[in-house]
């Protein structure tokens, strides 16, 4: 289809997992976690920062004798 009309508009609906183009429509599978990441614009750092409170709590209870990274 893309070869027949390379300039045709193609719409990708992530929420519905649907690709639509002129004279074409198809559902596509996607891993739920990857769908969540794409829908929310989350990269690896953003995913980690979602747990900032738990990380801070862990660091607060970390024994003082363990090494610490500083700038």
PDB file of N, CA, C and O in Angstrom:
ATOM      1  N   UNK A   1       0.824  -1.181   0.000  1.00  0.00           N
ATOM      2  CA  UNK A   1       0.000   0.000   0.000  1.00  0.00           C
ATOM      3  C   UNK A   1       0.873   1.250   0.000  1.00  0.00           C
ATOM      4  O   UNK A   1       0.603   2.183  -0.756  1.00  0.00           O
ATOM      5  N   UNK A   2       1.909   1.289   0.830  1.00  0.00           N
ATOM      6  CA  UNK A   2       2.795   2.448   0.886  1.00  0.00           C
ATOM      7  C   UNK A   2       3.506   2.661  -0.443  1.00  0.00           C
ATOM      8  O   UNK A   2       3.772   3.799  -0.828  1.00  0.00           O
ATOM      9  N   UNK A   3       3.808   1.596  -1.134  1.00  0.00           N
ATOM     10  CA  UNK A   3       4.460   1.726  -2.435  1.00  0.00           C
ATOM     11  C   UNK A   3       3.523   2.358  -3.465  1.00  0.00           C
ATOM     12  O   UNK A   3       3.984   3.048  -4.375  1.00  0.00           O
ATOM     13  N   UNK A   4       2.225   2.133  -3.333  1.00  0.00           N
ATOM     14  CA  UNK A   4       1.251   2.686  -4.275  1.00  0.00           C
ATOM     15  C   UNK A   4       1.011   4.174  -4.044  1.00  0.00           C
ATOM     16  O   UNK A   4       0.698   4.905  -4.984  1.00  0.00           O
ATOM     17  N   UNK A   5       1.153   4.622  -2.817  1.00  0.00           N
ATOM     18  CA  UNK A   5       0.897   6.029  -2.482  1.00  0.00           C
ATOM     19  C   UNK A   5       1.862   6.471  -1.388  1.00  0.00           C
ATOM     20  O   UNK A   5       1.453   6.624  -0.237  1.00  0.00           O
ATOM     21  N   UNK A   6       3.141   6.680  -1.724  1.00  0.00           N
ATOM     22  CA  UNK A   6       4.139   6.988  -0.699  1.00  0.00           C
ATOM     23  C   UNK A   6       3.897   8.292   0.055  1.00  0.00           C
ATOM     24  O   UNK A   6       4.440   8.474   1.145  1.00  0.00           O
ATOM     25  N   UNK A   7       3.095   9.206  -0.498  1.00  0.00           N
ATOM     26  CA  UNK A   7       2.835  10.469   0.195  1.00  0.00           C
ATOM     27  C   UNK A   7       1.498  10.455   0.944  1.00  0.00           C
ATOM     28  O   UNK A   7       1.082  11.485   1.475  1.00  0.00           O
ATOM     29  N   UNK A   8       0.835   9.323   0.991  1.00  0.00           N
ATOM     30  CA  UNK A   8      -0.460   9.228   1.678  1.00  0.00           C
ATOM     31  C   UNK A   8      -0.280   9.403   3.182  1.00  0.00           C
ATOM     32  O   UNK A   8       0.720   8.974   3.758  1.00  0.00           O
ATOM     33  N   UNK A   9      -1.258  10.034   3.800  1.00  0.00           N
ATOM     34  CA  UNK A   9      -1.251  10.184   5.254  1.00  0.00           C
ATOM     35  C   UNK A   9      -1.559   8.845   5.914  1.00  0.00           C
ATOM     36  O   UNK A   9      -2.452   8.112   5.489  1.00  0.00           O
ATOM     37  N   UNK A  10      -0.802   8.549   6.955  1.00  0.00           N
ATOM     38  CA  UNK A  10      -1.012   7.342   7.738  1.00  0.00           C
ATOM     39  C   UNK A  10      -1.220   7.779   9.174  1.00  0.00           C
ATOM     40  O   UNK A  10      -0.436   8.564   9.708  1.00  0.00           O
ATOM     41  N   UNK A  11      -2.266   7.279   9.798  1.00  0.00           N
ATOM     42  CA  UNK A  11      -2.563   7.613  11.190  1.00  0.00           C
ATOM     43  C   UNK A  11      -2.332   6.383  12.049  1.00  0.00           C
ATOM     44  O   UNK A  11      -2.782   5.283  11.728  1.00  0.00           O
ATOM     45  N   UNK A  12      -1.616   6.593  13.152  1.00  0.00           N
ATOM     46  CA  UNK A  12      -1.382   5.518  14.108  1.00  0.00           C
ATOM     47  C   UNK A  12      -2.053   5.912  15.414  1.00  0.00           C
ATOM     48  O   UNK A  12      -1.679   6.904  16.039  1.00  0.00           O
ATOM     49  N   UNK A  13      -3.035   5.137  15.819  1.00  0.00           N
ATOM     50  CA  UNK A  13      -3.773   5.373  17.052  1.00  0.00           C
ATOM     51  C   UNK A  13      -3.256   4.368  18.081  1.00  0.00           C
ATOM     52  O   UNK A  13      -3.628   3.194  18.069  1.00  0.00           O
ATOM     53  N   UNK A  14      -2.401   4.852  18.959  1.00  0.00           N
ATOM     54  CA  UNK A  14      -1.790   3.964  19.951  1.00  0.00           C
ATOM     55  C   UNK A  14      -2.830   3.430  20.933  1.00  0.00           C
ATOM     56  O   UNK A  14      -2.809   2.251  21.285  1.00  0.00           O
ATOM     57  N   UNK A  15      -3.723   4.285  21.366  1.00  0.00           N
ATOM     58  CA  UNK A  15      -4.735   3.858  22.343  1.00  0.00           C
ATOM     59  C   UNK A  15      -5.580   2.703  21.807  1.00  0.00           C
ATOM     60  O   UNK A  15      -5.878   1.751  22.529  1.00  0.00           O
ATOM     61  N   UNK A  16      -5.958   2.799  20.540  1.00  0.00           N
ATOM     62  CA  UNK A  16      -6.779   1.754  19.923  1.00  0.00           C
ATOM     63  C   UNK A  16      -5.941   0.700  19.216  1.00  0.00           C
ATOM     64  O   UNK A  16      -6.471  -0.303  18.738  1.00  0.00           O
ATOM     65  N   UNK A  17      -4.632   0.926  19.149  1.00  0.00           N
ATOM     66  CA  UNK A  17      -3.705   0.022  18.462  1.00  0.00           C
ATOM     67  C   UNK A  17      -4.167  -0.216  17.026  1.00  0.00           C
ATOM     68  O   UNK A  17      -4.363  -1.349  16.587  1.00  0.00           O
ATOM     69  N   UNK A  18      -4.332   0.898  16.318  1.00  0.00           N
ATOM     70  CA  UNK A  18      -4.910   0.860  14.990  1.00  0.00           C
ATOM     71  C   UNK A  18      -4.107   1.740  14.033  1.00  0.00           C
ATOM     72  O   UNK A  18      -3.801   2.891  14.344  1.00  0.00           O
ATOM     73  N   UNK A  19      -3.773   1.189  12.870  1.00  0.00           N
ATOM     74  CA  UNK A  19      -3.127   1.929  11.791  1.00  0.00           C
ATOM     75  C   UNK A  19      -4.180   2.150  10.712  1.00  0.00           C
ATOM     76  O   UNK A  19      -4.857   1.218  10.278  1.00  0.00           O
ATOM     77  N   UNK A  20      -4.303   3.425  10.287  1.00  0.00           N
ATOM     78  CA  UNK A  20      -5.281   3.760   9.261  1.00  0.00           C
ATOM     79  C   UNK A  20      -4.595   4.546   8.148  1.00  0.00           C
ATOM     80  O   UNK A  20      -3.860   5.499   8.407  1.00  0.00           O
ATOM     81  N   UNK A  21      -4.840   4.144   6.934  1.00  0.00           N
ATOM     82  CA  UNK A  21      -4.353   4.824   5.731  1.00  0.00           C
ATOM     83  C   UNK A  21      -5.474   4.732   4.701  1.00  0.00           C
ATOM     84  O   UNK A  21      -6.448   4.006   4.903  1.00  0.00           O
ATOM     85  N   UNK A  22      -5.338   5.468   3.594  1.00  0.00           N
ATOM     86  CA  UNK A  22      -6.378   5.344   2.572  1.00  0.00           C
ATOM     87  C   UNK A  22      -6.562   3.876   2.152  1.00  0.00           C
ATOM     88  O   UNK A  22      -5.605   3.202   1.771  1.00  0.00           O
ATOM     89  N   UNK A  23      -7.770   3.416   2.228  1.00  0.00           N
ATOM     90  CA  UNK A  23      -8.134   2.043   1.823  1.00  0.00           C
ATOM     91  C   UNK A  23      -7.433   0.964   2.639  1.00  0.00           C
ATOM     92  O   UNK A  23      -7.242  -0.153   2.158  1.00  0.00           O
ATOM     93  N   UNK A  24      -7.050   1.290   3.869  1.00  0.00           N
ATOM     94  CA  UNK A  24      -6.352   0.300   4.692  1.00  0.00           C
ATOM     95  C   UNK A  24      -6.593   0.613   6.161  1.00  0.00           C
ATOM     96  O   UNK A  24      -6.580   1.773   6.575  1.00  0.00           O
ATOM     97  N   UNK A  25      -6.812  -0.429   6.933  1.00  0.00           N
ATOM     98  CA  UNK A  25      -6.941  -0.293   8.379  1.00  0.00           C
ATOM     99  C   UNK A  25      -6.552  -1.623   9.005  1.00  0.00           C
ATOM    100  O   UNK A  25      -6.998  -2.682   8.563  1.00  0.00           O
ATOM    101  N   UNK A  26      -5.718  -1.561  10.035  1.00  0.00           N
ATOM    102  CA  UNK A  26      -5.297  -2.798  10.696  1.00  0.00           C
ATOM    103  C   UNK A  26      -4.945  -2.523  12.151  1.00  0.00           C
ATOM    104  O   UNK A  26      -4.390  -1.477  12.486  1.00  0.00           O
ATOM    105  N   UNK A  27      -5.276  -3.479  13.000  1.00  0.00           N
ATOM    106  CA  UNK A  27      -4.861  -3.428  14.398  1.00  0.00           C
ATOM    107  C   UNK A  27      -3.451  -3.995  14.510  1.00  0.00           C
ATOM    108  O   UNK A  27      -3.036  -4.831  13.707  1.00  0.00           O
ATOM    109  N   UNK A  28      -2.727  -3.529  15.511  1.00  0.00           N
ATOM    110  CA  UNK A  28      -1.381  -4.038  15.732  1.00  0.00           C
ATOM    111  C   UNK A  28      -1.192  -4.382  17.203  1.00  0.00           C
ATOM    112  O   UNK A  28      -1.754  -3.720  18.075  1.00  0.00           O
ATOM    113  N   UNK A  29      -0.410  -5.408  17.480  1.00  0.00           N
ATOM    114  CA  UNK A  29      -0.137  -5.771  18.874  1.00  0.00           C
ATOM    115  C   UNK A  29       0.989  -4.902  19.436  1.00  0.00           C
ATOM    116  O   UNK A  29       1.883  -4.475  18.705  1.00  0.00           O
ATOM    117  N   UNK A  30       0.932  -4.653  20.723  1.00  0.00           N
ATOM    118  CA  UNK A  30       2.016  -3.945  21.401  1.00  0.00           C
ATOM    119  C   UNK A  30       2.013  -4.372  22.860  1.00  0.00           C
ATOM    120  O   UNK A  30       0.956  -4.541  23.468  1.00  0.00           O
ATOM    121  N   UNK A  31       3.187  -4.543  23.405  1.00  0.00           N
ATOM    122  CA  UNK A  31       3.341  -4.893  24.809  1.00  0.00           C
ATOM    123  C   UNK A  31       2.711  -3.786  25.674  1.00  0.00           C
ATOM    124  O   UNK A  31       2.958  -2.607  25.419  1.00  0.00           O
ATOM    125  N   UNK A  32       1.915  -4.133  26.675  1.00  0.00           N
ATOM    126  CA  UNK A  32       1.256  -3.115  27.501  1.00  0.00           C
ATOM    127  C   UNK A  32       2.236  -2.129  28.156  1.00  0.00           C
ATOM    128  O   UNK A  32       1.940  -0.939  28.260  1.00  0.00           O
ATOM    129  N   UNK A  33       3.379  -2.614  28.589  1.00  0.00           N
ATOM    130  CA  UNK A  33       4.359  -1.719  29.211  1.00  0.00           C
ATOM    131  C   UNK A  33       4.909  -0.732  28.194  1.00  0.00           C
ATOM    132  O   UNK A  33       5.042   0.453  28.499  1.00  0.00           O
ATOM    133  N   UNK A  34       5.230  -1.194  26.995  1.00  0.00           N
ATOM    134  CA  UNK A  34       5.736  -0.311  25.949  1.00  0.00           C
ATOM    135  C   UNK A  34       4.660   0.690  25.521  1.00  0.00           C
ATOM    136  O   UNK A  34       4.966   1.842  25.218  1.00  0.00           O
ATOM    137  N   UNK A  35       3.418   0.253  25.499  1.00  0.00           N
ATOM    138  CA  UNK A  35       2.309   1.150  25.175  1.00  0.00           C
ATOM    139  C   UNK A  35       2.222   2.262  26.219  1.00  0.00           C
ATOM    140  O   UNK A  35       2.049   3.430  25.871  1.00  0.00           O
ATOM    141  N   UNK A  36       2.340   1.906  27.480  1.00  0.00           N
ATOM    142  CA  UNK A  36       2.322   2.884  28.576  1.00  0.00           C
ATOM    143  C   UNK A  36       3.465   3.883  28.422  1.00  0.00           C
ATOM    144  O   UNK A  36       3.269   5.091  28.561  1.00  0.00           O
ATOM    145  N   UNK A  37       4.653   3.371  28.136  1.00  0.00           N
ATOM    146  CA  UNK A  37       5.816   4.250  27.960  1.00  0.00           C
ATOM    147  C   UNK A  37       5.604   5.231  26.819  1.00  0.00           C
ATOM    148  O   UNK A  37       5.838   6.429  26.979  1.00  0.00           O
ATOM    149  N   UNK A  38       5.164   4.736  25.672  1.00  0.00           N
ATOM    150  CA  UNK A  38       4.958   5.603  24.514  1.00  0.00           C
ATOM    151  C   UNK A  38       3.851   6.623  24.766  1.00  0.00           C
ATOM    152  O   UNK A  38       4.005   7.799  24.439  1.00  0.00           O
ATOM    153  N   UNK A  39       2.750   6.185  25.338  1.00  0.00           N
ATOM    154  CA  UNK A  39       1.614   7.073  25.578  1.00  0.00           C
ATOM    155  C   UNK A  39       1.956   8.189  26.551  1.00  0.00           C
ATOM    156  O   UNK A  39       1.376   9.273  26.486  1.00  0.00           O
ATOM    157  N   UNK A  40       2.896   7.930  27.451  1.00  0.00           N
ATOM    158  CA  UNK A  40       3.255   8.905  28.472  1.00  0.00           C
ATOM    159  C   UNK A  40       4.611   9.560  28.244  1.00  0.00           C
ATOM    160  O   UNK A  40       5.075  10.344  29.072  1.00  0.00           O
ATOM    161  N   UNK A  41       5.241   9.238  27.126  1.00  0.00           N
ATOM    162  CA  UNK A  41       6.532   9.862  26.799  1.00  0.00           C
ATOM    163  C   UNK A  41       7.623   9.552  27.802  1.00  0.00           C
ATOM    164  O   UNK A  41       8.431  10.420  28.130  1.00  0.00           O
ATOM    165  N   UNK A  42       7.655   8.327  28.289  1.00  0.00           N
ATOM    166  CA  UNK A  42       8.604   7.950  29.339  1.00  0.00           C
ATOM    167  C   UNK A  42       9.829   7.249  28.772  1.00  0.00           C
ATOM    168  O   UNK A  42       9.719   6.228  28.094  1.00  0.00           O
ATOM    169  N   UNK A  43      11.008   7.818  29.063  1.00  0.00           N
ATOM    170  CA  UNK A  43      12.245   7.117  28.738  1.00  0.00           C
ATOM    171  C   UNK A  43      12.731   6.417  30.006  1.00  0.00           C
ATOM    172  O   UNK A  43      12.030   6.423  31.018  1.00  0.00           O
ATOM    173  N   UNK A  44      13.901   5.824  29.967  1.00  0.00           N
ATOM    174  CA  UNK A  44      14.398   5.065  31.117  1.00  0.00           C
ATOM    175  C   UNK A  44      14.577   5.954  32.354  1.00  0.00           C
ATOM    176  O   UNK A  44      14.298   5.519  33.471  1.00  0.00           O
ATOM    177  N   UNK A  45      15.033   7.175  32.164  1.00  0.00           N
ATOM    178  CA  UNK A  45      15.220   8.087  33.300  1.00  0.00           C
ATOM    179  C   UNK A  45      13.872   8.466  33.901  1.00  0.00           C
ATOM    180  O   UNK A  45      13.713   8.454  35.122  1.00  0.00           O
ATOM    181  N   UNK A  46      12.912   8.798  33.064  1.00  0.00           N
ATOM    182  CA  UNK A  46      11.585   9.164  33.564  1.00  0.00           C
ATOM    183  C   UNK A  46      10.933   8.005  34.313  1.00  0.00           C
ATOM    184  O   UNK A  46      10.246   8.216  35.313  1.00  0.00           O
ATOM    185  N   UNK A  47      11.148   6.785  33.832  1.00  0.00           N
ATOM    186  CA  UNK A  47      10.609   5.619  34.536  1.00  0.00           C
ATOM    187  C   UNK A  47      11.227   5.493  35.925  1.00  0.00           C
ATOM    188  O   UNK A  47      10.538   5.195  36.901  1.00  0.00           O
ATOM    189  N   UNK A  48      12.526   5.724  35.998  1.00  0.00           N
ATOM    190  CA  UNK A  48      13.218   5.666  37.287  1.00  0.00           C
ATOM    191  C   UNK A  48      12.717   6.759  38.222  1.00  0.00           C
ATOM    192  O   UNK A  48      12.488   6.511  39.406  1.00  0.00           O
ATOM    193  N   UNK A  49      12.547   7.963  37.695  1.00  0.00           N
ATOM    194  CA  UNK A  49      12.121   9.085  38.530  1.00  0.00           C
ATOM    195  C   UNK A  49      10.694   8.934  39.048  1.00  0.00           C
ATOM    196  O   UNK A  49      10.303   9.633  39.983  1.00  0.00           O
ATOM    197  N   UNK A  50       9.916   8.042  38.461  1.00  0.00           N
ATOM    198  CA  UNK A  50       8.584   7.765  39.006  1.00  0.00           C
ATOM    199  C   UNK A  50       8.686   7.155  40.401  1.00  0.00           C
ATOM    200  O   UNK A  50       7.716   7.154  41.159  1.00  0.00           O
ATOM    201  N   UNK A  51       9.865   6.637  40.734  1.00  0.00           N
ATOM    202  CA  UNK A  51      10.082   5.994  42.024  1.00  0.00           C
ATOM    203  C   UNK A  51      10.985   6.840  42.921  1.00  0.00           C
ATOM    204  O   UNK A  51      11.637   6.312  43.822  1.00  0.00           O
ATOM    205  N   UNK A  52      11.025   8.146  42.679  1.00  0.00           N
ATOM    206  CA  UNK A  52      11.926   9.040  43.414  1.00  0.00           C
ATOM    207  C   UNK A  52      11.704   8.970  44.926  1.00  0.00           C
ATOM    208  O   UNK A  52      12.672   8.982  45.687  1.00  0.00           O
ATOM    209  N   UNK A  53      10.451   8.898  45.373  1.00  0.00           N
ATOM    210  CA  UNK A  53      10.181   8.838  46.817  1.00  0.00           C
ATOM    211  C   UNK A  53      10.770   7.572  47.433  1.00  0.00           C
ATOM    212  O   UNK A  53      11.364   7.627  48.509  1.00  0.00           O
ATOM    213  N   UNK A  54      10.611   6.440  46.764  1.00  0.00           N
ATOM    214  CA  UNK A  54      11.158   5.179  47.276  1.00  0.00           C
ATOM    215  C   UNK A  54      12.687   5.210  47.253  1.00  0.00           C
ATOM    216  O   UNK A  54      13.330   4.698  48.170  1.00  0.00           O
ATOM    217  N   UNK A  55      13.261   5.796  46.230  1.00  0.00           N
ATOM    218  CA  UNK A  55      14.733   5.906  46.153  1.00  0.00           C
ATOM    219  C   UNK A  55      15.240   6.792  47.273  1.00  0.00           C
ATOM    220  O   UNK A  55      16.218   6.447  47.935  1.00  0.00           O
ATOM    221  N   UNK A  56      14.590   7.937  47.500  1.00  0.00           N
ATOM    222  CA  UNK A  56      14.995   8.836  48.584  1.00  0.00           C
ATOM    223  C   UNK A  56      14.884   8.152  49.946  1.00  0.00           C
ATOM    224  O   UNK A  56      15.757   8.317  50.797  1.00  0.00           O
ATOM    225  N   UNK A  57      13.808   7.383  50.152  1.00  0.00           N
ATOM    226  CA  UNK A  57      13.631   6.673  51.426  1.00  0.00           C
ATOM    227  C   UNK A  57      14.731   5.640  51.615  1.00  0.00           C
ATOM    228  O   UNK A  57      15.261   5.495  52.717  1.00  0.00           O
ATOM    229  N   UNK A  58      15.078   4.929  50.564  1.00  0.00           N
ATOM    230  CA  UNK A  58      16.154   3.949  50.631  1.00  0.00           C
ATOM    231  C   UNK A  58      17.471   4.635  50.975  1.00  0.00           C
ATOM    232  O   UNK A  58      18.201   4.176  51.854  1.00  0.00           O
ATOM    233  N   UNK A  59      17.773   5.719  50.294  1.00  0.00           N
ATOM    234  CA  UNK A  59      19.031   6.437  50.539  1.00  0.00           C
ATOM    235  C   UNK A  59      19.083   7.006  51.951  1.00  0.00           C
ATOM    236  O   UNK A  59      20.153   7.057  52.558  1.00  0.00           O
ATOM    237  N   UNK A  60      17.945   7.432  52.479  1.00  0.00           N
ATOM    238  CA  UNK A  60      17.907   7.987  53.835  1.00  0.00           C
ATOM    239  C   UNK A  60      18.228   6.926  54.881  1.00  0.00           C
ATOM    240  O   UNK A  60      18.802   7.237  55.924  1.00  0.00           O
ATOM    241  N   UNK A  61      17.859   5.671  54.608  1.00  0.00           N
ATOM    242  CA  UNK A  61      18.101   4.577  55.554  1.00  0.00           C
ATOM    243  C   UNK A  61      19.402   3.830  55.276  1.00  0.00           C
ATOM    244  O   UNK A  61      19.732   2.877  55.983  1.00  0.00           O
ATOM    245  N   UNK A  62      20.129   4.244  54.274  1.00  0.00           N
ATOM    246  CA  UNK A  62      21.355   3.563  53.875  1.00  0.00           C
ATOM    247  C   UNK A  62      22.416   3.737  54.963  1.00  0.00           C
ATOM    248  O   UNK A  62      22.646   4.849  55.438  1.00  0.00           O
ATOM    249  N   UNK A  63      23.056   2.644  55.352  1.00  0.00           N
ATOM    250  CA  UNK A  63      24.100   2.754  56.405  1.00  0.00           C
ATOM    251  C   UNK A  63      25.226   3.706  55.976  1.00  0.00           C
ATOM    252  O   UNK A  63      25.634   3.724  54.814  1.00  0.00           O
ATOM    253  N   UNK A  64      25.708   4.482  56.923  1.00  0.00           N
ATOM    254  CA  UNK A  64      26.724   5.492  56.658  1.00  0.00           C
ATOM    255  C   UNK A  64      28.062   4.925  56.226  1.00  0.00           C
ATOM    256  O   UNK A  64      28.853   5.629  55.597  1.00  0.00           O
ATOM    257  N   UNK A  65      28.338   3.657  56.550  1.00  0.00           N
ATOM    258  CA  UNK A  65      29.639   3.089  56.204  1.00  0.00           C
ATOM    259  C   UNK A  65      29.742   2.689  54.728  1.00  0.00           C
ATOM    260  O   UNK A  65      30.834   2.398  54.241  1.00  0.00           O
ATOM    261  N   UNK A  66      28.626   2.674  54.026  1.00  0.00           N
ATOM    262  CA  UNK A  66      28.659   2.298  52.606  1.00  0.00           C
ATOM    263  C   UNK A  66      29.110   3.506  51.774  1.00  0.00           C
ATOM    264  O   UNK A  66      28.821   4.653  52.116  1.00  0.00           O
ATOM    265  N   UNK A  67      29.824   3.225  50.676  1.00  0.00           N
ATOM    266  CA  UNK A  67      30.326   4.335  49.852  1.00  0.00           C
ATOM    267  C   UNK A  67      29.195   5.145  49.212  1.00  0.00           C
ATOM    268  O   UNK A  67      28.106   4.635  48.949  1.00  0.00           O
ATOM    269  N   UNK A  68      29.491   6.413  48.974  1.00  0.00           N
ATOM    270  CA  UNK A  68      28.532   7.333  48.378  1.00  0.00           C
ATOM    271  C   UNK A  68      29.178   7.983  47.174  1.00  0.00           C
ATOM    272  O   UNK A  68      30.340   8.385  47.233  1.00  0.00           O
ATOM    273  N   UNK A  69      28.435   8.091  46.076  1.00  0.00           N
ATOM    274  CA  UNK A  69      28.937   8.794  44.901  1.00  0.00           C
ATOM    275  C   UNK A  69      28.622  10.273  45.033  1.00  0.00           C
ATOM    276  O   UNK A  69      27.497  10.642  45.370  1.00  0.00           O
ATOM    277  N   UNK A  70      29.599  11.117  44.773  1.00  0.00           N
ATOM    278  CA  UNK A  70      29.377  12.558  44.793  1.00  0.00           C
ATOM    279  C   UNK A  70      29.858  13.154  43.489  1.00  0.00           C
ATOM    280  O   UNK A  70      30.613  12.528  42.744  1.00  0.00           O
ATOM    281  N   UNK A  71      29.417  14.363  43.221  1.00  0.00           N
ATOM    282  CA  UNK A  71      29.836  15.054  41.994  1.00  0.00           C
ATOM    283  C   UNK A  71      31.282  15.497  42.074  1.00  0.00           C
ATOM    284  O   UNK A  71      31.798  16.093  41.129  1.00  0.00           O
TER     285      UNK A  71
END
